[in-house]
Amino acid sequence: MLQGAHELFAGHRDRAAQDHEALTARPHEQIDRLKVELDWLKKRFWTS
């Protein structure tokens, strides 16, 4: 019974890590994209 409990909690931990990664991946991608756009705008308009 204890061996089964270990597998149950290990699966929950893995699922929680995947959920956290899924929730944070999209905002980080958007932040990176906005940083690239900002850098492009700075180069284009502030160097003129």
N, C-alpha and C positions, 0 to 999 in steps of 0.2 A: 504494500500500500504506500509506503514512503517513497519508493522508487517512482511510482506513478505520479505522486505529488510533485516531485522534482521536475518531471517532464511537463506537467501542467503549468507550473510557474515559469519555467524556462520559455515555453511557448508564448506566454503572456508578455514576458520581457521583450522577446524578439518582436512581437506585434506592436508593442508600445514604441519601440525604437523606430520601426517602419512608419508608424503613424506620425511620430514627431518629425521624421525626415520629410515625409510627404507634406506636412504643414509648413515647414520652413523652406523647402526647395523653391517653391514658386516666388515667394517674396524676395529671396536672395537673387533669383534670376532677374526679377524686375529691377532690383537695386543696381545690379551690374549693368543692365541695359541702359538705365537712366544715367549712370556714371559715364558710359561711353558717349551717349548723346550730349551730355553736358561738356565733356572734353572736346567733342567735335564743335559745339557751338562756341566755346571759348576760343578755339583756334581760328574759327571762321570769322567771328565778329569782333573779338577784342584785339586781334593783331592787325586789323585794318586801319 
